[in-house]
Amino acid sequence: MINGHMLCAARQGRAMFRVGRTAEPAALSLPGTGRMVQRHREMPGYVWLSGPPLSDDTIRIRLARMALSHVMTLPPKDI
């Protein structure tokens, strides 16, 4: 969480990154990524990373940087 906004999250066997709509195509071009779907609804700007690429530091760092770049543009939430 940064300023009250989700940046990323980890679950057993996968990780979610909030990369934003602009960076989503670049994020989805990376191995092991897929669109986040929740209750049969796509969540634009969020991607999952899973499978063997989940253990690749380079891919995780790249997605984390995309997420950080996006989340830092959002106004802080009152929490």
Secondary structure, DSSP 4 states (H G I P E B T S, - for coil): -BTTB--EEEETTEEEEE-HHHHHHHHHTSTTEEEEEETTEEEEEEEEEESGGGG-HHHHHHHHHHHHHHHTTSPPP--
